[in-house]
Each structure stands twice: as structure tokens, then as C-alpha cells.
Amino acid sequence: MEEVERKTSRYLKQNRELVKETAHRLIASTFFFETDPSRIKHVGNGFRCQGRILCRFVDRSDNLKALGKFLQAQVRGSFEPYFTIQEQGYPSEEITVPLSEDTINAMCVRGNLELDVIEFRENKEFSPIHMSLCLEDNSSSGSIDRSFPISGFPRELMDEHRQPGPPRTTVNSELRRDSSGRRVPYTRAMHNKGSIDEHDLDALGNLTLSPWLTDLKNGSNMFNVSPSETEQVYELEG
């Protein structure tokens, strides 16, 4: 076991950029975009779409407040984390949606994500739309800011409007995957069709977690993790 811990620690030290990239991808995936079907209009040679960027964490939850603190730590100088919206094939028409200091403070203090309605234009009905989150300012190094897709993107919003999918479920709800691999809310009927028995899951309660994982399970300090703390994820206690 000590050999496994040493190899894990060495891997993390040698791959810090990969660990950071993975963390940023996970952060981006906590956000999603919800269109307002009544505000999608055919305008001239294209379409105009409205909607909001929302968070999967429940309002006023500790997780959403912790997410706000993580975003707050990314604010450096004049840089603020921001979202980008771009229609594939039209890079010059990219728009940005900043996560302002006031917005982030509201997340930290009240646990609310309060972003204005977003309006943008699509030139083609079936063009994929890319929505991403940028968490780091790379302008000082001469490279472009790197961003990561929010949940569900890229996708064709106009096609989705014609065939609306099921409503999204917040992360505190139980989820299972259907036969196509899509996540759907868990119901008792699904349980009766042969899903994992609740008593089987109770055995997991006998596992002993490291202190850091215990905090993570309880929802505290979920994102405010330093590289040295990240290594503790791999600690095992007897």
C-alpha cells in the first residue's frame, strides 16, 4: 500500500497541469444553459436565442457557496472568470459573459448565481453552439485563455427547440442512466426493474475515508483545494 501511495504522489507532482485541467473541466460542467423557448425567433437570415446560464447546485447550498469561493480565488488583477458563446464556423461573433465580482460575491455569501438573461444570434439553424468557461488569464504568457465546455455543449439549440428534451435535474437528486446512457431521475419503478438494492449500497458505509474525503463528502471546502491537499485524496486509512 505504501508503494501505491508513493507512486500516486509522484504521479500528481509530475502531472499537476493535468490535475488542474481535470479540476477546471469539472468546475465548468457544474454550469448549464437553459433556453427560453418563447424568446427564440427567426430574424432576417438567422435566429435570435435567449436563455440563462444556471448552476446544477441548489440555491443557498454549501456547494454553491464553495463554488463561489473557488471562482473568487481565480480573480487576479483585472481578470474575472467568464463564459464564452460561439456559433461553430463564426469565431468573430463570439460573445463573452463575465462572472463579475458582485455575481461571485452573491454566490459566496447567499449561495445564489444571479446572471442576466443572455441573448445571441445564430446564423444557421443546425449550427453547433459552443458555451465554455474560462478560469485563468493566460494573456501574460502570450497565449490565448483556455476554456472548457459547460454541461451539454457543444449542441444544436435550434434543433433542441423543435424537439425539447426532459427538464434538467439538480445534482442533489438521485440519477440513473437509461438504456441509451442518458441520465434520468431515479424512480421506484426503476428500482423494481433490477437496479442496485439499497442494502447493497450500505456496505459502502464501512469504508474509512481520509479526513479530506470526509470533508468532501460533507460538502465543505469542496473546491478550495491546494495541490498538496489534492494528494490527500489518495490517502487510505486502515
N, C-alpha and C positions, 0 to 999 in steps of 0.2 A: 504493500500500500504506500509506503514511503517513496518507493521508486516512481509510482504513478503520480504522486504529489509533486515530486521534483520535476518530472517531465512536463506536467501541466504548467507549473510555474515558469519553466524555461520557455515553453511554447507561448505563453501570454506575453512574456518580456520580449520575445523575438517578433511577435505579431501584434504589437499594440495598435497599429493603424487598422488592421483587420478587425480587431475587437471594437475599436471606436466606430468604424464603418457599420458594423453589425448593430451597435447600440443606436446609431443615428437612424438606421433603417427601421428599427423597432419603434423609435420615437415617432417617425413620420407616419408609420402605419396606425397610430392611435387616432389620426385625423381622417375624416372622410367628407365628401361633398354631397349635399342634398339639393337637388334641383327643385324649383318651384314650377310645376307643370303649367300653371296658369300664366306664367310670365315668359314662356318660350314662344317666340313669334318669328314669322317669316318676314324678313326685312330686306328689300332690294334683291341683291343676288346672294344673300346669305340668311343666317338665322341669328337671333339675339336670345341669349340664355341668361337666366338669373337663378341664384341659389345661395346657399351658405356653406361655409366650411365649419364643421362641427367636430366634437371630440367624442370618442367612444366611452370615456369615463363619465360617470354620473355626476351631475352638477352638485357642488358642495362636498364632494368626496375628498378623502385624503389623497387619493391617487391623482386627482386633477390638480390639487394644490401642489403636490410633489412635482408634477409635470411643469407647473408654472415656475417652480424654483429652479428646475433644470434649465428651462428656457432663459430665466433671469441670469443664470451663470454664463450663458452664451453671448450676452450683450457686452460688447467691448468697444469703447470709444463711440464712434458714430454708427457702429454696426448693430442692427437688430435682426433677429431671425425673421425670415419672410417666406411666403408661398409664391410659387410661380404658376401661371396658367398659360399654356401654349397649345395652339392647334398644330398638329403634325403637318409639316410642309410649309408653315408660315412662321418661322422663327422671329421675324422682325416685328410681329404683332404680339409678342409675349407681354403679359402684364404681371405686375408684382403686387402682392398683398402683404404689407408688413405686419408683424406682430409687435405693435407699439409697446412702449414702456407701460402705459396705462392698461393696455389689454393684459399684459403679463402680470402686472400687479394685482389685477382683479382675479386672475387665476390663483395667485399665491394666497391672497387674503380671503376671498369669498368662495373660491373654487368654482368660478364661472368663466366660460370662454365667451366673450362678447365681441364677435366680429360683425361688421356691417354686411348687408346683402351685397353680393358680388354680381356684376353684370359684364358680360363679354360677348363678343361676336364670333360666330363660326362661318367660314366661307363655304364649306361643303357639308352636306347633311351627314355623311358617313365618315367624316374625318375623325381619327382618334384624337382625344384631348388628353394632354399630359398635365397633371397637377402634382407639384412637388414641394418639398420643404427644404429650405437651406438653413443650416445651423451654424455655419462657420464662414468667416470672412477670409478669403484667400487672395484678396487684391494686393496685399503687401508682397506676396511672393511672385506676382505677375501672372498667376493662373486664375482661371475663372472659378467662381464659387461653385462648390459641388452640392447638388441637391438630390433628394431621394423621394420616390413617389409616395403620395399618401394612399390610404387604403382604396383599392378598387381601380387604380389608374395604372396605365392609360386605358381609356374606354370611349365608346361612341355614345355621347349623351343624347343625340337626336334619336338614334335607334332605340335607346332605352326609354325615351319619352313615349314612343309609339307602343312599346311593349314593357310597361313598368314592372319592375321586379318586386319581391316582397319587401316590407319595411325592414330597416336595419335594427339589430338588437344590440343593446348596450352590453359591455363586457362583463357586467356583474350577473347577467342572465346565463342559464345553462345552455350550452350549444352542443349540437352533434352534427355530423356530416351525413347527408343523404347519399343515395347510390351514385349520384353524379359528382360527389365530392364537395358540393356546396354546403356551407354551414347553415343550419336551420335550428330554431328553438327546440329544446328537448321537451317532449310531452310524455305522459304516462303511457299513451298508446305505443310510442316508440319503444318504451321500456319493455312492454309486453311482447314486442316482436323480437326479443333476443338481445337487447343491449346489455351492457355490463351491469351485473347486480350491485346494488348499493353496498351490500355486505362485503363483497369482494374488495371494494374500494376502502373499507375500513382498515384493512391490513396495512395500508399505506401510513396510517396514523402511528404505527410502531416504529417508523423510521426516525432517527435522530438527526435534526438539522443543525448545521453550524449556526452561530449567532447571527451572521449576516443574512443567511437564508431565512431564518426565523423572522427577522425584521422585514424581509422582502415579502414573506407570506402574509404578514400582518399589515402590509401596505405602507409601512413607514420607510422614509429615506429611499423611495423606490428608484429614483433616477440620480440622486446626488451622490454618485459613486466615484471615488478616485481610482486610478489604476491599481494601487496597492490593495484597495478593498475588493476590486474585481477578482483578484487572485483568490480571495477567501471563498468565492463561490464553489471552488473545487475542494474545499476542506471537508473532511469526513470525520465524524466523531464516533467513538466506539460506544 
